[in-house]
Amino acid sequence: GENVEQHPSTLSVQEGDSAVIKCTYSDSASNYFPWYKQELGKRPQLIIDIRSNVGEKKDQRIAVTLNKTAKHFSLHITETQPEDSAVYFCAASKSNTGKLIFGQGTTLQVKP
Amino acid sequence: EAQVTQNPRYLITVTGKKLTVTCSQNMNHEYMSWYRQDPGLGLRQIYYSMNVEVTDKGDVPEGYKVSRKEKRNFPLILESPSPNQTSLYFCASKDVGQYYEQYFGPGTRLTVT
């Protein structure tokens, strides 16, 4: 079945460093890739997304890249801050379906 | 305030005792969905609904039922809960159309003993 693999499961960086989280999807028909951030004890919230007709998208310190040929996409956070500490989930979906497949999550810790 | 609400927020129950977790949204969204979150497994979709009276299975529908009799409500029903359904449950809603953001409820922590 459809699957999204996410790595690493945990990531620890120093404040100011960059963090990269990678996801691979199995269904080549997937064409929408959102990223959610979940702070401790809170609900997931969308932070950025990318559609399959775009290779890269940036929003301030956050960027997402997509390689359709390799079926993988990545989240890049630059100049990390302690408030970036959270669990990050990638996800994939395709047209004409309400299914959204999530990766397993990455716990990011930014050390001051 | 635009929001998705869930009740109860916390529930401890025993095996086999039927329960319902309610989900309501006030954003007039056509799409609603239920997920469960377990450590190391991420969020897994249980059921979703693209519109009133239309529901479809997600990846882990076994042991769950849903109904969508009206647009704002999407209850999750566990007819005979088992310990492996102990989890954190999230309801979500969004506008119809693939690219819209899903808005999540606050979550329901369910423990089945």
Interface residues (C-beta under 8 A of the other chain):
Chain A: G1 Q6 S9 N31 Y32 P34 R43 P44 Q45 L46 D49 R51 F89 A91 S93 K94 S95 N96 G98 K99 L100 I101 F102 G103 Q104 G105
Chain B: Y31 S33 Y35 G40 L41 G42 L43 R44 Q45 Y48 S49 M50 D56 G58 D59 F90 Q98 Y99 E101 Q102 F104 G105 P106 G107
